[in-house]
């Protein structure tokens, strides 16, 4: 992926998302932290395993549509640990375990359909979208069969061997508790990589043919809603009332004591 094209794409999307200031009650900003695991899909296949020590954190921007069928859109800016382990990897004639660890900046773009429960105090949502990433540093470690460290050092990412930019799909499920303008949430996401972290062996002969990264993350966080108005999406009672009314079909903002 061309770095200049990547920057232009992100900038254009941010400018588009900042448009439409009249519906400011729909905007949310948030922060989150999380924990998870990662692995890689290498071809030719090797004895791979998940590493369950990876952390993540980030900030989020979200916009809720007044139409419930549209849902919400969300953009995250995350720091995320990624990587993999290769078990039974031969080194100097012995069976060892090799670990590769990467620090990445990740930008997921998500569509988020949702439903409400308990008088709009509980929101259950799905996430589906794409994500772009940039690997800014890496390290590697090798353990002997007995578990002793053979080496543990910085991995030097090289232009002719490694890909710093990546892309893929993401999806997951989450739930949020709403109290006034605050929404406390927990969510799980699966990041499915499409790009290779290692350049094809036609470019660097020692590399595998394919090398895509996958991550599973569980995150916790909080969102803050801007604007004094309540949730704009109509309640089911308002939807039913509109269907039974031959006149206007416009909905008013929800302005209950629960979500002011």
Secondary structure, 3 states (H helix, E strand, C coil): CCHHHHHHHHHHHHHHHCCCHHHHHHEEEEEEEEEEEEEEEEECCCCEECEEEEEEEEEEEEEECCCCCCCEEEEEEEEEEEEEEEEEEEECCEEEEEEEEEEEEEEEEEEECEEEECCCCEEEEEEEEEEEEEEEEEEEEEECCCCCEEEEEECCCCCCCECCEEEEEEEEEEEEEEECCEEEEEEEEEEEEEEECECCCCCCCCCCCEEEEEEEEEEEEEEEECCCCCCCCCCHHHHHHHHCCCCCCCCCCCCCCCCC
